[in-house]
Amino acid sequence: MPADQPEWIIHALQALGLRVRDARIYANLTQEELAERAAIDRSTIQRIERGQSDAKFSHLLRIASVLGLTVQDLIP
């Protein structure tokens, strides 16, 4: 993620990552299981959960679908 991101974007990405992580844990899935079911690399899941990635919308759609949520549920 570029270092020149405004602070509010950094905080939003971190909040998104926490929501993904919390939902994954609530669903009793490991990062590996979520990645496999969503057809996304585990490293991508890891970066999203850490707030270190501008997640692609398609990734958010896949993650939300696996977790039984909507994208709106994940976005702070």
Secondary structure, 3 states (H helix, E strand, C coil): CCCCCCHHHHHHHHHHHHHHHHHHHHCCCCHHHHHHHHCCCHHHHHHHHCCCCCCCHHHHHHHHHHHCCCHHHHCC
